[in-house]
Amino acid sequence: MIFKKLARALGVGGPTVETVLRETDVTPGGVLEGEVRIIGGDHEVDVQGIVLSLVTRGEVEYVDHEGEDQEHDGTITFHQVELTEPFELGAEEEYVFSFEVELPWELPLTELDGNTLAGMTVGVRTELEIAGALDKGDLDPISVRPLPSQQAVLDAFTSLGFTVKGADVESAELFDDQELPFYQEIEFLTPPEYAGTVSSVELTFVATEADLTVAIGGGDSSGGYQIAHEDVADEDWETTLTDWLDSHTD
C-alpha cells in the first residue's frame, strides 16, 4: 500500500515537498520505508538539509519561573534521521530521496485489536531547512501495532474482562536502560468482580530486541516482569494478572 500526503509548497514560488510512506502499519523495532520528493519552484534555493523526525504527544515536564516542577501536554520528538547533505535545488528541478528508518523497540502503540488507542498519536515529520528557515511540515501519522509478545499480554487483559480506557505518554525514565525519554501507559478499567479493590490498571511495555519488560501498576502498587520475547507465550499471564490483582488494593 502506498500512502501519500498532499504536497505542500514552501512559500510563493518555493519548492514543493511530498513525503511518501510505503506502509503506514508498523510494529516496534520494525522499519519505516518511503521517499521524500522535492520539486524546485520558480527560483534556485540552497537546501541546508532534510530531516525525518518521529513525533508523539505526551506529558512534557518543565520548571516554571518560580522553580516549581510542572507538566503540560506537548509534542515530543524522539528520533531523527538526516537524509541529505546541503545541496542546491534549481528552478523546477526534482530530487527523490529514499529512506529506511529503523524504528525504536520502545515505540508507543497506537492500535489495539484493530482499534485506534485513544489518546495516542505517532507520526513522521519531514523537516526542510532552506536559507536558515526550518519548515517542519505536517505530521504523517503511522499506526503502531503490538509485537506478538505484547499481544500475548494484552490478550490476557481482554480474556479477564478488562476494558481499555485510553493511553498516554509520560516524559520520564521508568527503567535504567530505557532508550527513549518517555514511556507509554495503557490504562484499563478492571472487570466488575474487582470493584472495591483496584479500579484501574496501567500497563507499560519496554521492549528491546531480545526481551520485553511488562510493568503493571494500580493504586499505590506496581509490579514488573522481564522475559524473553520467545518465552512470553509460555507464560500464564491471566494467572499472573489475577494474582497481582488479588494481592493489591487501591
C-alpha contacts under 8 A as a table, 3 or more apart, distances in Angstrom:
res1	aa1	res2	aa2	distance
1	M	22	R	6.30
1	M	23	E	5.84
2	I	20	V	7.12
2	I	21	L	6.28
2	I	22	R	4.93
2	I	23	E	6.16
3	F	20	V	5.99
3	F	21	L	5.42
3	F	22	R	6.42
3	F	23	E	6.76
3	F	24	T	7.08
4	K	18	E	7.58
4	K	19	T	6.54
4	K	20	V	4.88
4	K	21	L	6.63
5	K	18	E	6.66
5	K	19	T	6.31
5	K	20	V	6.83
5	K	140	D	7.15
6	L	18	E	6.67
7	A	16	T	6.24
7	A	17	V	5.47
7	A	18	E	4.58
7	A	19	T	7.65
8	R	16	T	5.43
8	R	17	V	5.59
8	R	18	E	6.85
9	A	12	V	7.34
9	A	13	G	7.72
9	A	14	G	6.02
9	A	15	P	5.73
9	A	16	T	4.35
9	A	17	V	6.61
10	L	13	G	7.67
10	L	14	G	4.87
10	L	15	P	5.55
10	L	16	T	6.27
10	L	17	V	7.89
10	L	135	D	7.76
11	G	14	G	5.04
11	G	15	P	7.79
13	G	41	G	5.00
13	G	42	D	5.21
13	G	43	H	7.30
14	G	40	G	6.77
14	G	41	G	4.46
14	G	42	D	6.66
14	G	43	H	7.36
15	P	38	I	6.67
15	P	39	I	5.50
15	P	40	G	4.36
15	P	41	G	4.43
15	P	92	E	8.00
16	T	38	I	5.65
16	T	39	I	5.14
16	T	40	G	6.50
16	T	41	G	6.95
17	V	36	V	7.11
17	V	37	R	5.75
17	V	38	I	4.65
17	V	39	I	6.63
18	E	36	V	5.81
18	E	37	R	5.12
18	E	38	I	6.52
19	T	34	G	7.49
19	T	35	E	6.03
19	T	36	V	4.55
19	T	37	R	6.34
19	T	126	T	7.30
20	V	34	G	5.37
20	V	35	E	5.33
20	V	36	V	6.28
20	V	37	R	7.95
21	L	24	T	6.44
21	L	32	L	7.52
21	L	33	E	6.04
21	L	34	G	4.30
21	L	35	E	6.69
22	R	32	L	7.70
22	R	33	E	5.55
22	R	34	G	4.97
23	E	26	V	7.48
23	E	32	L	7.24
23	E	33	E	7.03
23	E	34	G	7.87
24	T	32	L	7.83
24	T	141	P	7.55
24	T	142	I	4.83
24	T	143	S	5.96
25	D	142	I	6.18
25	D	143	S	4.82
25	D	144	V	6.07
25	D	145	R	7.09
26	V	30	G	6.42
26	V	31	V	7.46
26	V	32	L	7.23
26	V	142	I	7.26
26	V	143	S	6.16
26	V	144	V	5.02
26	V	145	R	6.16
27	T	30	G	5.46
27	T	107	L	7.89
27	T	144	V	5.24
27	T	145	R	5.13
27	T	146	P	6.09
27	T	147	L	6.18
28	P	103	L	6.14
28	P	104	P	5.98
28	P	105	W	4.59
28	P	106	E	6.35
28	P	107	L	5.17
28	P	108	P	7.70
28	P	144	V	7.08
28	P	145	R	7.69
28	P	146	P	7.29
28	P	147	L	6.78
29	G	102	E	6.67
29	G	103	L	4.94
29	G	104	P	5.15
29	G	105	W	4.24
29	G	106	E	7.68
29	G	107	L	7.59
29	G	209	E	7.19
30	G	102	E	6.08
30	G	103	L	5.39
30	G	104	P	7.74
30	G	105	W	7.87
31	V	100	E	6.26
31	V	101	V	5.48
31	V	102	E	4.61
31	V	103	L	5.65
32	L	99	F	7.97
32	L	100	E	5.62
32	L	101	V	5.04
32	L	102	E	6.49
32	L	103	L	6.86
33	E	98	S	7.72
33	E	99	F	5.71
33	E	100	E	4.55
33	E	101	V	6.44
34	G	98	S	5.85
34	G	99	F	5.53
34	G	100	E	6.78
35	E	96	V	6.63
35	E	97	F	5.33
35	E	98	S	4.08
35	E	99	F	5.66
36	V	96	V	5.75
36	V	97	F	5.15
36	V	98	S	6.44
36	V	99	F	7.97
37	R	94	E	7.22
37	R	95	Y	5.81
37	R	96	V	4.50
37	R	97	F	6.46
38	I	94	E	5.60
38	I	95	Y	5.26
38	I	96	V	6.45
39	I	92	E	5.72
39	I	93	E	5.57
39	I	94	E	4.36
39	I	95	Y	6.57
40	G	43	H	7.27
40	G	44	E	7.19
40	G	45	V	7.99
40	G	89	L	6.00
40	G	90	G	5.82
40	G	91	A	4.81
40	G	92	E	4.08
40	G	93	E	4.86
40	G	94	E	6.24
41	G	44	E	7.41
41	G	90	G	7.81
41	G	91	A	5.20
41	G	92	E	5.27
41	G	93	E	7.91
42	D	91	A	4.99
42	D	92	E	6.47
43	H	90	G	6.54
43	H	91	A	4.61
43	H	92	E	7.87
44	E	88	E	7.08
44	E	89	L	5.65
44	E	90	G	4.28
44	E	91	A	5.04
45	V	88	E	5.98
45	V	89	L	5.40
45	V	90	G	6.56
45	V	130	I	7.01
45	V	131	A	7.54
46	D	86	P	7.28
46	D	87	F	6.07
46	D	88	E	4.65
46	D	89	L	6.20
46	D	130	I	5.88
46	D	131	A	6.11
47	V	50	I	7.86
47	V	86	P	5.51
47	V	87	F	5.36
47	V	88	E	5.91
47	V	89	L	6.66
47	V	128	L	7.45
47	V	129	E	5.99
47	V	130	I	4.70
47	V	131	A	6.89
48	Q	85	E	6.98
48	Q	86	P	4.29
48	Q	87	F	6.64
48	Q	128	L	7.72
48	Q	129	E	5.27
48	Q	130	I	5.60
48	Q	131	A	6.89
48	Q	132	G	7.47
49	G	82	E	7.26
49	G	83	L	7.32
49	G	84	T	5.66
49	G	85	E	5.71
49	G	86	P	5.23
49	G	87	F	7.74
49	G	128	L	6.08
49	G	129	E	5.49
49	G	130	I	7.59
50	I	82	E	6.00
50	I	83	L	5.45
50	I	84	T	5.81
50	I	85	E	7.92
50	I	126	T	7.05
50	I	127	E	5.69
50	I	128	L	4.75
50	I	129	E	6.57
51	V	80	Q	6.59
51	V	81	V	5.58
51	V	82	E	4.46
51	V	83	L	5.78
51	V	84	T	7.83
51	V	126	T	5.95
51	V	127	E	5.06
51	V	128	L	6.61
52	L	80	Q	5.56
52	L	81	V	5.21
52	L	82	E	6.46
52	L	83	L	7.21
52	L	124	V	6.65
52	L	125	R	5.74
52	L	126	T	4.83
52	L	127	E	6.25
53	S	77	T	6.54
53	S	78	F	7.34
53	S	79	H	5.61
53	S	80	Q	4.39
53	S	81	V	6.56
53	S	124	V	5.54
53	S	125	R	5.13
53	S	126	T	6.52
53	S	127	E	7.51
54	L	77	T	5.88
54	L	78	F	5.90
54	L	79	H	5.12
54	L	80	Q	6.44
54	L	122	V	7.20
54	L	123	G	5.77
54	L	124	V	4.64
54	L	125	R	6.41
55	V	75	T	6.83
55	V	76	I	5.63
55	V	77	T	4.52
55	V	78	F	6.17
55	V	79	H	7.54
55	V	122	V	5.68
55	V	123	G	5.40
55	V	124	V	6.10
55	V	125	R	7.10
56	T	75	T	5.93
56	T	76	I	5.31
56	T	77	T	6.62
56	T	78	F	7.84
56	T	120	M	7.64
56	T	121	T	5.48
56	T	122	V	4.57
56	T	123	G	6.61
57	R	73	D	6.90
57	R	74	G	5.56
57	R	75	T	4.59
57	R	76	I	5.67
57	R	120	M	7.16
57	R	121	T	6.22
57	R	122	V	7.43
57	R	169	V	6.91
58	G	73	D	5.38
58	G	74	G	5.69
58	G	75	T	6.53
58	G	76	I	6.75
58	G	168	D	6.20
58	G	169	V	4.48
58	G	170	E	5.91
58	G	171	S	6.75
59	E	71	E	6.05
59	E	72	H	5.39
59	E	73	D	4.64
59	E	74	G	6.30
59	E	168	D	7.84
59	E	169	V	6.17
59	E	170	E	5.16
59	E	171	S	5.60
60	V	71	E	5.24
60	V	72	H	5.39
60	V	73	D	6.04
60	V	74	G	6.00
60	V	75	T	7.93
60	V	76	I	7.67
60	V	170	E	7.28
60	V	171	S	5.41
61	E	69	D	7.02
61	E	70	Q	5.69
61	E	71	E	4.20
61	E	72	H	6.69
61	E	171	S	6.60
62	Y	69	D	5.89
62	Y	70	Q	5.29
62	Y	71	E	5.84
63	V	66	E	7.74
63	V	67	G	5.48
63	V	68	E	5.35
63	V	69	D	4.60
63	V	70	Q	5.77
64	D	67	G	5.29
64	D	68	E	5.44
64	D	69	D	6.53
64	D	70	Q	6.58
65	H	68	E	7.42
77	T	80	Q	7.79
78	F	180	L	6.86
78	F	181	P	7.53
81	V	101	V	7.47
82	E	85	E	7.98
83	L	97	F	7.19
83	L	99	F	7.32
89	L	93	E	6.27
89	L	94	E	7.84
90	G	93	E	5.07
103	L	107	L	7.00
104	P	107	L	5.30
105	W	206	V	7.72
105	W	207	A	5.40
105	W	208	T	5.43
105	W	209	E	6.75
106	E	179	E	7.24
106	E	180	L	6.89
106	E	183	Y	7.76
106	E	205	F	7.49
106	E	206	V	5.56
106	E	207	A	5.40
106	E	208	T	7.15
107	L	144	V	7.71
108	P	122	V	7.49
108	P	144	V	7.09
108	P	169	V	7.96
108	P	183	Y	7.60
108	P	184	Q	5.97
109	L	112	L	7.72
109	L	117	L	7.65
109	L	120	M	7.64
109	L	143	S	7.73
109	L	144	V	4.93
109	L	145	R	5.90
109	L	146	P	6.36
110	T	116	T	5.95
110	T	117	L	5.05
110	T	118	A	7.92
110	T	120	M	5.51
110	T	121	T	6.52
110	T	122	V	7.12
110	T	143	S	5.78
110	T	144	V	5.07
110	T	145	R	6.66
111	E	114	G	6.00
111	E	115	N	5.40
111	E	116	T	4.56
111	E	117	L	5.07
111	E	143	S	6.37
111	E	144	V	5.94
111	E	145	R	5.36
111	E	146	P	7.55
112	L	115	N	5.29
112	L	116	T	6.50
112	L	117	L	6.28
112	L	145	R	6.69
112	L	146	P	7.24
116	T	120	M	7.98
117	L	120	M	5.89
117	L	166	G	6.09
117	L	167	A	6.75
118	A	165	K	7.55
118	A	166	G	4.75
118	A	167	A	6.21
119	G	166	G	6.00
119	G	167	A	5.48
119	G	168	D	5.92
120	M	167	A	6.37
120	M	168	D	6.33
120	M	169	V	7.95
121	T	141	P	6.99
122	V	141	P	5.75
122	V	142	I	5.94
122	V	143	S	7.32
122	V	144	V	7.80
123	G	139	L	5.84
123	G	140	D	5.18
123	G	141	P	3.92
123	G	142	I	5.05
124	V	139	L	5.78
124	V	140	D	5.25
124	V	141	P	6.42
124	V	142	I	7.32
125	R	136	K	6.86
125	R	137	G	6.40
125	R	138	D	6.13
125	R	139	L	4.88
125	R	140	D	6.26
126	T	136	K	6.29
126	T	137	G	5.86
126	T	138	D	7.38
126	T	139	L	7.80
127	E	134	L	6.73
127	E	135	D	5.56
127	E	136	K	4.41
127	E	137	G	6.04
128	L	134	L	5.83
128	L	135	D	5.23
128	L	136	K	6.64
128	L	137	G	7.81
129	E	132	G	6.20
129	E	133	A	5.50
129	E	134	L	4.35
129	E	135	D	6.13
130	I	133	A	5.32
130	I	134	L	6.54
130	I	135	D	7.99
146	P	149	S	7.81
146	P	150	Q	5.57
146	P	151	Q	5.68
147	L	150	Q	5.10
147	L	151	Q	6.09
148	P	151	Q	4.96
148	P	152	A	6.28
149	S	152	A	5.26
149	S	153	V	6.88
149	S	212	L	7.50
149	S	229	H	5.51
149	S	230	E	7.37
149	S	232	V	5.60
149	S	233	A	6.70
150	Q	153	V	5.37
150	Q	154	L	6.31
150	Q	205	F	7.46
150	Q	212	L	7.83
151	Q	154	L	4.88
151	Q	155	D	5.95
152	A	155	D	5.20
152	A	156	A	6.71
152	A	232	V	6.99
152	A	233	A	6.04
152	A	237	W	7.93
153	V	156	A	5.33
153	V	157	F	6.86
153	V	232	V	7.86
153	V	237	W	6.18
154	L	157	F	5.20
154	L	158	T	6.45
155	D	158	T	5.02
155	D	159	S	6.06
156	A	159	S	5.05
156	A	160	L	6.24
156	A	237	W	5.78
156	A	238	E	5.04
156	A	241	L	7.92
157	F	160	L	5.34
157	F	161	G	6.52
157	F	162	F	5.34
157	F	238	E	7.23
157	F	241	L	7.92
158	T	161	G	5.23
158	T	162	F	5.44
158	T	163	T	7.19
159	S	162	F	7.55
159	S	238	E	7.66
160	L	191	P	7.28
160	L	238	E	6.98
161	G	190	T	7.28
161	G	191	P	5.30
162	F	188	F	5.95
162	F	189	L	5.71
162	F	190	T	5.03
162	F	191	P	5.31
163	T	188	F	5.28
163	T	189	L	5.13
163	T	190	T	6.80
163	T	191	P	7.46
164	V	186	I	7.56
164	V	187	E	6.15
164	V	188	F	4.49
164	V	189	L	6.39
165	K	186	I	7.81
165	K	187	E	5.50
165	K	188	F	5.31
165	K	189	L	6.33
166	G	186	I	6.06
166	G	187	E	5.51
166	G	188	F	7.35
167	A	184	Q	7.07
167	A	185	E	5.51
167	A	186	I	4.31
167	A	187	E	5.72
168	D	184	Q	5.83
168	D	185	E	5.56
168	D	186	I	6.79
169	V	182	F	6.53
169	V	183	Y	5.68
169	V	184	Q	4.46
169	V	185	E	6.26
170	E	182	F	5.37
170	E	183	Y	5.49
170	E	184	Q	6.27
170	E	185	E	7.48
171	S	181	P	6.05
171	S	182	F	4.18
171	S	183	Y	6.73
172	A	181	P	5.93
172	A	182	F	4.85
172	A	183	Y	6.85
173	E	176	D	7.22
173	E	178	Q	6.75
173	E	181	P	6.18
173	E	182	F	6.00
173	E	183	Y	7.14
174	L	178	Q	7.14
174	L	182	F	7.89
174	L	183	Y	7.04
175	F	178	Q	5.31
178	Q	181	P	7.49
178	Q	206	V	7.40
180	L	183	Y	7.35
183	Y	204	T	7.20
183	Y	205	F	7.93
183	Y	206	V	7.57
184	Q	204	T	5.80
184	Q	205	F	7.24
185	E	202	E	5.79
185	E	203	L	5.53
185	E	204	T	5.00
186	I	202	E	5.43
186	I	203	L	5.03
186	I	204	T	6.41
187	E	200	S	6.82
187	E	201	V	5.74
187	E	202	E	4.44
187	E	203	L	6.35
188	F	200	S	5.53
188	F	201	V	5.20
188	F	202	E	6.26
188	F	203	L	7.82
189	L	199	S	6.22
189	L	200	S	4.43
189	L	201	V	6.47
190	T	194	Y	6.30
190	T	195	A	7.41
190	T	198	V	7.01
190	T	199	S	5.58
190	T	200	S	5.26
190	T	201	V	6.82
191	P	194	Y	5.87
191	P	195	A	7.26
192	P	195	A	5.28
194	Y	197	T	5.46
194	Y	198	V	6.42
194	Y	199	S	7.06
194	Y	245	L	7.91
195	A	198	V	6.88
195	A	199	S	6.08
196	G	199	S	6.86
196	G	249	T	7.80
196	G	250	D	7.88
197	T	245	L	7.84
197	T	248	H	7.14
197	T	249	T	4.49
197	T	250	D	5.71
198	V	201	V	7.13
198	V	218	G	6.21
198	V	219	G	6.49
198	V	245	L	6.91
198	V	248	H	6.94
198	V	249	T	5.09
198	V	250	D	5.09
199	S	218	G	7.74
199	S	250	D	7.26
200	S	218	G	6.09
200	S	219	G	7.81
201	V	216	I	6.77
201	V	217	G	5.61
201	V	218	G	4.70
201	V	219	G	7.98
202	E	216	I	5.75
202	E	217	G	5.05
202	E	218	G	6.17
203	L	214	V	7.20
203	L	215	A	5.81
203	L	216	I	4.87
203	L	217	G	6.60
204	T	214	V	5.96
204	T	215	A	5.04
204	T	216	I	6.59
205	F	212	L	6.86
205	F	213	T	5.78
205	F	214	V	5.06
205	F	215	A	6.49
206	V	212	L	6.00
206	V	213	T	5.10
206	V	214	V	6.77
207	A	210	A	7.86
207	A	211	D	6.02
207	A	212	L	4.45
207	A	213	T	6.11
208	T	211	D	5.38
208	T	212	L	6.31
210	A	228	A	5.94
210	A	229	H	6.39
211	D	226	Q	6.96
211	D	227	I	5.51
211	D	228	A	3.95
211	D	229	H	4.92
212	L	226	Q	5.69
212	L	227	I	5.48
212	L	228	A	6.03
212	L	229	H	6.00
213	T	224	G	6.91
213	T	225	Y	5.54
213	T	226	Q	4.20
213	T	227	I	6.43
214	V	224	G	5.61
214	V	225	Y	5.07
214	V	226	Q	6.26
215	A	222	S	7.08
215	A	223	G	5.71
215	A	224	G	4.35
215	A	225	Y	6.42
216	I	222	S	5.44
216	I	223	G	5.22
216	I	224	G	6.32
217	G	220	D	7.58
217	G	221	S	5.72
217	G	222	S	4.03
217	G	223	G	6.40
218	G	221	S	5.53
218	G	222	S	6.32
218	G	249	T	7.98
218	G	250	D	7.00
219	G	249	T	6.78
219	G	250	D	4.40
220	D	250	D	6.65
221	S	248	H	6.78
223	G	244	W	7.87
227	I	231	D	6.56
227	I	232	V	6.41
228	A	231	D	5.32
228	A	232	V	6.50
229	H	232	V	5.46
230	E	233	A	6.93
231	D	234	D	5.43
231	D	235	E	6.89
232	V	235	E	5.40
233	A	236	D	7.85
236	D	239	T	5.59
236	D	240	T	6.33
237	W	240	T	4.80
237	W	241	L	5.92
238	E	241	L	5.24
238	E	242	T	6.01
239	T	242	T	5.00
239	T	243	D	5.93
240	T	243	D	5.30
240	T	244	W	6.25
241	L	244	W	5.07
241	L	245	L	6.20
242	T	245	L	5.10
242	T	246	D	6.10
243	D	246	D	5.11
243	D	247	S	6.33
244	W	247	S	5.34
244	W	248	H	6.42
245	L	248	H	5.39
245	L	249	T	7.46
246	D	249	T	7.89
